[in-house]
Amino acid sequence: MSAAAYSSSSLSSSSGLPLPWEVRISRSHNIPYYFNPTSQQSSWEPPQGSDPEVLKIFMATHHSFVLPQAAIAAGHHHHHHHQQAQKSKVRASHLLIKHAGSRRPASWKESNITRTEDEARQILSRFEQQIRSGQTTLAQLALSESDCSSARKGGDLGFFGPGEMQKEFEDAAFALNVGEISPIIKTASGLHLIERTA
């Protein structure tokens, strides 16, 4: 392949990444990253010159690790429950954004949280998009953004069984498959994104 072939367009049409960048899957994390075979560079962040819109669609089409919400909702139908009954514990991580209406509107980040629930939802929606598009992971964001003391562990709550968490949180976590991320879940603590890890 001659170098001239690259010069017509710096973007490879399908993925939105500048040539010769490509998407690879990290074996250790089982999530996509970006790799430049010419310079041997790899990056979790899309490289300079990417087209974020095209890339987002490409990633969603080829590297979707999270089911669309419809599929998660479908998980609530009854035929699932007998399988879940044997699974007495799940392990999950979460990213919590609190607001003024939270049961305890304070966290390690802020002694007095004044944002509204709507503002909290907007913040978390932005994070959700970043996670689902593969720009970052829930664990990475939780470290700096989560209003829960689990933040320093990347949001990890360890294993828990029925009755140990708030009902809405438990229902959402048990409805997920391993590696799946919930839609935004509301509890008395605030708004959560939950990732089931085991």
Buried (B, 14 or more C-beta within 10 A) or exposed (E): EEEEEBEEEEBBEEBBBBBEBEBEEEEEEEBBBBBBEEEEEBEBEBBEEBBEEBBBBBBBEEBEBBBEEEEBEEBEEEEEEEEEEEEEEBBBBBBBBBBBBBEEBEBEEEEEBEBEBEEBBEBBBEBBEBBBBBBBBBBBBBBEBBBBEBBEBBBBBEEBEBEEBBEBBBBBBBBBEEBBBBBBBBBEBBBBBBBBBE
